[in-house]
Amino acid sequence: MGHYADTSGTIEEAPMTYGYIGSMKTMPGRRDEVVAHLLSGADGLRAAGCELYVVGVAEDDDVTIWVSEVWKSERHHKNSLELPETKAAIGKVMPMLTAEFTRQTLSIAGGLGL
C-alpha cells in the first residue's frame, strides 16, 4: 500500500483502489467503431466511482483495443457493469468483437493522475 500524511502529519496507509487492464480484439475494420462506443460512455463513469479510464490502440495492430481503468473499489466497478448505459454499450460492441479478451486486475498503490 502507499502512504500519505494526514492533516496531523501522521503517516498512514493509503487505501488501495481497484485497477483493471484488459484487451479485446475486434473484427477486421471495426476497431475504430468499438473505440468510439467505449469512449462515448466515459462521461458517466466518474459518477459511478471511476477515477481513470483510458482506451488505447497500437498503430501496428488494427484489431486490438487496450482499456485501463482505476476505480474507487472493486464494488464500484462491478456496480458500473449493471448500469443501463453500460449494458447498452456492451450490447452494441459485442457483435464487433472476436471473443478474444485478456484481463488483469490490480491493487493500485498510486501514480500520476490519480
CYANA upper distance limits for C-alpha pairs under 8 A (distance plus 0.5 A):
  1 MET  CA     13 GLU  CA      6.83
  1 MET  CA     14 ALA  CA      6.83
  1 MET  CA     15 PRO  CA      7.51
  1 MET  CA     16 MET  CA      6.69
  1 MET  CA    109 ALA  CA      5.80
  2 GLY  CA     13 GLU  CA      6.53
  2 GLY  CA     14 ALA  CA      5.76
  2 GLY  CA     15 PRO  CA      8.07
  2 GLY  CA     16 MET  CA      7.96
  2 GLY  CA    109 ALA  CA      5.64
  2 GLY  CA    110 GLY  CA      7.02
  3 HIS  CA     11 ILE  CA      6.90
  3 HIS  CA     12 GLU  CA      6.16
  3 HIS  CA     13 GLU  CA      5.22
  3 HIS  CA     14 ALA  CA      5.60
  4 TYR  CA     11 ILE  CA      6.03
  4 TYR  CA     12 GLU  CA      6.14
  4 TYR  CA     13 GLU  CA      7.01
  4 TYR  CA     14 ALA  CA      6.48
  5 ALA  CA      9 GLY  CA      5.57
  5 ALA  CA     10 THR  CA      5.75
  5 ALA  CA     11 ILE  CA      4.96
  5 ALA  CA     12 GLU  CA      6.69
  6 ASP  CA     10 THR  CA      6.13
  6 ASP  CA     11 ILE  CA      7.12
  6 ASP  CA     12 GLU  CA      7.59
 14 ALA  CA    109 ALA  CA      8.45
 16 MET  CA    107 SER  CA      6.40
 16 MET  CA    108 ILE  CA      5.97
 16 MET  CA    109 ALA  CA      6.05
 16 MET  CA    110 GLY  CA      8.37
 17 THR  CA     70 VAL  CA      7.37
 17 THR  CA     71 TRP  CA      6.51
 17 THR  CA     72 LYS  CA      5.69
 17 THR  CA     73 SER  CA      5.86
 17 THR  CA     74 GLU  CA      8.22
 17 THR  CA    107 SER  CA      6.32
 17 THR  CA    108 ILE  CA      5.63
 17 THR  CA    109 ALA  CA      7.71
 18 TYR  CA     70 VAL  CA      6.24
 18 TYR  CA     71 TRP  CA      5.61
 18 TYR  CA     72 LYS  CA      6.77
 18 TYR  CA     73 SER  CA      5.47
 18 TYR  CA     74 GLU  CA      5.83
 18 TYR  CA    105 THR  CA      7.78
 18 TYR  CA    106 LEU  CA      6.54
 18 TYR  CA    107 SER  CA      5.73
 18 TYR  CA    108 ILE  CA      6.48
 19 GLY  CA     68 SER  CA      8.04
 19 GLY  CA     69 GLU  CA      6.11
 19 GLY  CA     70 VAL  CA      4.92
 19 GLY  CA     71 TRP  CA      6.70
 19 GLY  CA    105 THR  CA      6.02
 19 GLY  CA    106 LEU  CA      5.12
 19 GLY  CA    107 SER  CA      6.37
 19 GLY  CA    108 ILE  CA      6.36
 20 TYR  CA     67 VAL  CA      8.37
 20 TYR  CA     68 SER  CA      6.28
 20 TYR  CA     69 GLU  CA      5.59
 20 TYR  CA     70 VAL  CA      6.96
 20 TYR  CA    103 ARG  CA      7.69
 20 TYR  CA    104 GLN  CA      6.28
 20 TYR  CA    105 THR  CA      4.99
 20 TYR  CA    106 LEU  CA      6.53
 21 ILE  CA     66 TRP  CA      7.78
 21 ILE  CA     67 VAL  CA      6.20
 21 ILE  CA     68 SER  CA      4.97
 21 ILE  CA     69 GLU  CA      6.88
 21 ILE  CA    103 ARG  CA      6.45
 21 ILE  CA    104 GLN  CA      5.80
 21 ILE  CA    105 THR  CA      6.95
 22 GLY  CA     66 TRP  CA      6.25
 22 GLY  CA     67 VAL  CA      5.82
 22 GLY  CA     68 SER  CA      7.11
 22 GLY  CA    101 PHE  CA      7.56
 22 GLY  CA    102 THR  CA      5.68
 22 GLY  CA    103 ARG  CA      4.84
 22 GLY  CA    104 GLN  CA      6.71
 23 SER  CA     64 THR  CA      7.13
 23 SER  CA     65 ILE  CA      5.92
 23 SER  CA     66 TRP  CA      4.90
 23 SER  CA     67 VAL  CA      6.65
 23 SER  CA    101 PHE  CA      5.98
 23 SER  CA    102 THR  CA      5.59
 23 SER  CA    103 ARG  CA      7.23
 24 MET  CA     64 THR  CA      6.14
 24 MET  CA     65 ILE  CA      5.87
 24 MET  CA     66 TRP  CA      7.24
 24 MET  CA     97 LEU  CA      7.66
 24 MET  CA     98 THR  CA      8.37
 24 MET  CA     99 ALA  CA      7.92
 24 MET  CA    100 GLU  CA      6.35
 24 MET  CA    101 PHE  CA      5.08
 24 MET  CA    102 THR  CA      7.21
 25 LYS  CA     31 ARG  CA      8.44
 25 LYS  CA     63 VAL  CA      5.74
 25 LYS  CA     64 THR  CA      4.95
 25 LYS  CA     65 ILE  CA      6.88
 25 LYS  CA     97 LEU  CA      6.33
 25 LYS  CA     98 THR  CA      6.24
 25 LYS  CA     99 ALA  CA      7.59
 25 LYS  CA    100 GLU  CA      6.10
 25 LYS  CA    101 PHE  CA      7.21
 26 THR  CA     30 ARG  CA      6.46
 26 THR  CA     31 ARG  CA      6.08
 26 THR  CA     34 VAL  CA      8.17
 26 THR  CA     63 VAL  CA      5.45
 26 THR  CA     64 THR  CA      6.83
 26 THR  CA     65 ILE  CA      8.30
 26 THR  CA     96 MET  CA      6.19
 26 THR  CA     97 LEU  CA      4.65
 26 THR  CA     98 THR  CA      6.01
 27 MET  CA     31 ARG  CA      7.75
 27 MET  CA     63 VAL  CA      7.12
 27 MET  CA     96 MET  CA      6.07
 27 MET  CA     97 LEU  CA      6.06
 27 MET  CA     98 THR  CA      6.43
 28 PRO  CA     62 ASP  CA      7.88
 28 PRO  CA     63 VAL  CA      6.61
 29 GLY  CA     62 ASP  CA      8.09
 29 GLY  CA     63 VAL  CA      8.00
 30 ARG  CA     34 VAL  CA      6.80
 30 ARG  CA     63 VAL  CA      7.96
 30 ARG  CA     96 MET  CA      6.80
 31 ARG  CA     35 VAL  CA      6.70
 31 ARG  CA     62 ASP  CA      7.11
 31 ARG  CA     63 VAL  CA      6.01
 31 ARG  CA     64 THR  CA      7.60
 31 ARG  CA     65 ILE  CA      7.69
 32 ASP  CA     36 ALA  CA      6.68
 33 GLU  CA     37 HIS  CA      6.92
 34 VAL  CA     38 LEU  CA      6.70
 34 VAL  CA     93 VAL  CA      6.37
 34 VAL  CA     96 MET  CA      7.74
 35 VAL  CA     39 LEU  CA      6.66
 35 VAL  CA     55 VAL  CA      7.66
 35 VAL  CA     65 ILE  CA      7.90
 36 ALA  CA     40 SER  CA      6.50
 37 HIS  CA     41 GLY  CA      7.61
 37 HIS  CA     89 ALA  CA      7.05
 37 HIS  CA     92 LYS  CA      8.34
 37 HIS  CA     93 VAL  CA      7.68
 38 LEU  CA     42 ALA  CA      7.61
 38 LEU  CA     55 VAL  CA      8.08
 38 LEU  CA     89 ALA  CA      7.71
 39 LEU  CA     55 VAL  CA      7.86
 41 GLY  CA     45 LEU  CA      7.68
 41 GLY  CA     85 GLU  CA      7.82
 41 GLY  CA     86 THR  CA      7.94
 41 GLY  CA     89 ALA  CA      8.16
 42 ALA  CA     46 ARG  CA      8.32
 42 ALA  CA     53 TYR  CA      7.78
 44 GLY  CA     48 ALA  CA      7.32
 45 LEU  CA     49 GLY  CA      7.04
 45 LEU  CA     50 CYS  CA      5.83
 45 LEU  CA     80 SER  CA      8.09
 46 ARG  CA     50 CYS  CA      5.14
 46 ARG  CA     51 GLU  CA      6.70
 48 ALA  CA     76 HIS  CA      6.96
 48 ALA  CA     77 HIS  CA      8.32
 48 ALA  CA     79 ASN  CA      8.24
 48 ALA  CA     80 SER  CA      6.51
 49 GLY  CA     71 TRP  CA      6.24
 49 GLY  CA     72 LYS  CA      6.00
 49 GLY  CA     73 SER  CA      8.20
 49 GLY  CA     76 HIS  CA      6.07
 49 GLY  CA     77 HIS  CA      7.85
 50 CYS  CA     69 GLU  CA      7.78
 50 CYS  CA     70 VAL  CA      6.52
 50 CYS  CA     71 TRP  CA      4.89
 50 CYS  CA     72 LYS  CA      6.87
 50 CYS  CA     76 HIS  CA      8.02
 50 CYS  CA     77 HIS  CA      7.91
 51 GLU  CA     69 GLU  CA      8.03
 51 GLU  CA     70 VAL  CA      5.87
 51 GLU  CA     71 TRP  CA      5.89
 51 GLU  CA     72 LYS  CA      7.28
 51 GLU  CA    114 LEU  CA      7.25
 52 LEU  CA     68 SER  CA      8.02
 52 LEU  CA     69 GLU  CA      5.76
 52 LEU  CA     70 VAL  CA      5.36
 52 LEU  CA     71 TRP  CA      7.54
 52 LEU  CA    113 GLY  CA      8.36
 52 LEU  CA    114 LEU  CA      7.74
 53 TYR  CA     67 VAL  CA      7.75
 53 TYR  CA     68 SER  CA      6.33
 53 TYR  CA     69 GLU  CA      5.08
 53 TYR  CA     70 VAL  CA      7.22
 54 VAL  CA     67 VAL  CA      6.16
 54 VAL  CA     68 SER  CA      5.63
 54 VAL  CA     69 GLU  CA      6.95
 55 VAL  CA     65 ILE  CA      7.53
 55 VAL  CA     66 TRP  CA      6.27
 55 VAL  CA     67 VAL  CA      5.09
 55 VAL  CA     68 SER  CA      7.09
 56 GLY  CA     65 ILE  CA      6.45
 56 GLY  CA     66 TRP  CA      5.58
 56 GLY  CA     67 VAL  CA      6.86
 57 VAL  CA     61 ASP  CA      7.96
 57 VAL  CA     62 ASP  CA      8.31
 57 VAL  CA     64 THR  CA      7.05
 57 VAL  CA     65 ILE  CA      5.65
 57 VAL  CA     66 TRP  CA      6.67
 58 ALA  CA     62 ASP  CA      7.77
 58 ALA  CA     64 THR  CA      8.09
 58 ALA  CA     65 ILE  CA      8.38
 70 VAL  CA    108 ILE  CA      8.02
 71 TRP  CA     76 HIS  CA      7.01
 71 TRP  CA     77 HIS  CA      6.68
 72 LYS  CA     76 HIS  CA      6.88
 73 SER  CA     77 HIS  CA      7.15
 74 GLU  CA     78 LYS  CA      6.72
 75 ARG  CA     79 ASN  CA      6.51
 76 HIS  CA     80 SER  CA      6.68
 77 HIS  CA     81 LEU  CA      7.24
 78 LYS  CA     82 GLU  CA      7.68
 79 ASN  CA     83 LEU  CA      7.53
 80 SER  CA     86 THR  CA      7.43
 81 LEU  CA     86 THR  CA      6.29
 81 LEU  CA     87 LYS  CA      7.14
 82 GLU  CA     86 THR  CA      7.33
 82 GLU  CA     87 LYS  CA      7.06
 83 LEU  CA     87 LYS  CA      6.78
 84 PRO  CA     88 ALA  CA      6.61
 85 GLU  CA     89 ALA  CA      6.68
 86 THR  CA     90 ILE  CA      6.68
 87 LYS  CA     91 GLY  CA      6.64
 88 ALA  CA     92 LYS  CA      6.82
 89 ALA  CA     93 VAL  CA      6.86
 90 ILE  CA     94 MET  CA      6.43
 91 GLY  CA     95 PRO  CA      8.14
 92 LYS  CA     96 MET  CA      8.45
 93 VAL  CA     97 LEU  CA      7.16
110 GLY  CA    114 LEU  CA      7.21
